[in-house]
Amino acid sequence: MALGRAQRLREVIWTTLVFGFFYFYFSLWWLNTLTIFNPFIPLGIVLLGVALSGYLVAFSVPAWFVMRRLSAQWIPLVLATLWVAVEYLRGLGPFGFPWNYLGHSQLPTFPKLAQCADIAGVYGISWLIVFANALFATAALCRWKEIKWTTVARQLALPLAALLVVLYCVIRIYPDHALLKVEAMRQSDAEGTIRIAVLQPNISQLEKVGYYSATSEEEALAAEQQMTSTTLRLLEETSGSQAKLIVMPESSFNSTYFVYQKELHETLARYARALDADILFGADRRETQSDYAARLRHPFTGHSERSFPNLVVRSMEGQPVLLEEPEETVATVAAFLVRREEGLTSTVYDKIHLVPFGETAPIFDRIPFFQEYILMVGTYARGTEYTIFQSDRARVGVMICFESTFASLARAYAQRKANLLCVITNDGWYDPTYVGEHSRFGRWVFSLPFLRTLVASGPAQHFYHSVFRAIETRTPVVRAANTGISAIILPSGEIVRQLGWRERGTFWHDVTLLRSHTTWYARFGDWLALGCVAIWAGVLCAGVVTALRHRRLARAATGEGQANS
């Protein structure tokens, strides 16, 4: 409605920026929970809202151009197409942020609608939402322009009929067909079942951060031992489960130097043998700069084996003996597998999609000290391989934390014959109680009715992405989160086991592994979104050409008028 009533381009841009800022700012308001760890977070959320609203400008400007030139019956179709194009573009590049697309909003309310994600991904659902809303907005806009109802009905009858038919198909017909197909595959095309146990340690992020801010080596060691003992006790609780794969969350072990902790490696190997299960978990990994540089020259070649560096002894006369790293190293956020037969394996997954301004600072990392001391974000290196872990009959693809928002990663695993997806994450950063415990003002703000709901929404928003990854690839997803929400999600999107937010415990379930298969979406990817991008680019080019032509004609008319005078 606002676009249709706007008369000037400047009005379109400012209206979009204001709307976009408030939309993104409040949908991401839960990031204020990070204020306890970084005092610049409130400013960062404001800047994030401004930056993301820029994507909406990339939608509204071509949409305004189209609405001034097309008849009403075409407007809903084109607006939905332009919106999906911009959503897709928002997820690209080092600053990609595919969070809270319109399609994600329908999962809690209309779960059946999500079943069509195995055809076009979440973009198909976003397209339907915008098409439906644009149809009714166009009708209202026509009435605002005092166009007769008979004319409006005649122009919008075909789009309305098409919408009703499509909605009936995607809500009533296709979900039943898709679920029957998944059940048929489970009955006749399964590789077997594997019992999987999930650990949710619920270790406070304040404890984890306290380890890094310890003032002495003894204090840091005591904090690390306490967190490790909590995790190992939960491992022991799975002893009666007869699970063959145990999945633990991201940062299960806090030390940045996990690869050097040989004693802990041996402890995990003993647990794996005693429990007769493989153990999959997340921890930081270190690699020599030379090895990492060699891999960067040939990324995504399928080589997932890693050599772990060893500490070397440095001693000088009259000085205590020190253990140091052999050379310059890089750190990665990684997933490891401990096999009951061989202990900690050399097969490693390094996180590919790092959190912008959380684990890395694209572009700004080139400025000395800016990343570490001004932005106060991590300096991790990105991974270079889509690693498939083998555990009994399970071929496991891992997504770490923020990566679960990228459908392309789950699709890459499906194309590489993974029959199980694991999401390991630590959402403990987003616990609103931390701010309340340390600030009376923060406790008051976070307790306000509207803001109380917003500040607690982050973990649930993150969780919904894992459900979409299961539906898109029709592959079971196991989600292990430090503070929740942990779950086992079937290919249908059904959640069969779950531990809620801030609970500590374990659970297990028999998961059916389907033979290698690919959904339409896994096979052809973002075909709908890419088609929308092509149309968006065409509209944008047409708009630029038209604007230049009008400017040229205006200048010519001005020059002619001056000549005549």
Secondary structure, 3 states (H helix, E strand, C coil): CHHHHCCCHHHHHHHHHHHHHHHHHHHCHHHHHHHHCCCCHHHHHHHHHHHHHHHHHHHHHHHHHHHCCCCHHHHHHHHHHHHHHHHHHHCCCCCCCCCCCHHHHHCCCCHHHHHHHHHHCHHHHHHHHHHHHHHHHHHHHHHHCCCCHHHHHHHHHHHHHHHHHHHHHHHHHHHHHHHHHHHHHHHHCEEEEEEEEEEECCCCHHHHHHHHCCCCHHHHHHHHHHHHHHHHHHHHHCCCCCCCEEECCCCCECCCCHHHCHHHHHHHHHHHHHHCCEEEEEEEEEEEHHHHHHHHHCCCCCCCECCCCCCEEECCCCCCCEEECCCCEEEEEEEEEEECCCEEEEEEEECCCCCECCCECCCHHHCCCHHHHHCCCCCCCCCCCCCEEEECCEEEEEEEHHHHHCHHHHHHHHHCCCCEEEEEECHHHHCCHHHHHHCHHHHHHHCCHHHHHHHCCHHHHHHHHHHHHHHHHCCCEEEEECCCCEEEECCCCCEEEEECCCCCEEEEEEEEEECCCCCHHHHHCCHHHHHHHHHHHHHHHHHHHHHHHHHHHHHHHHHHHHHHC
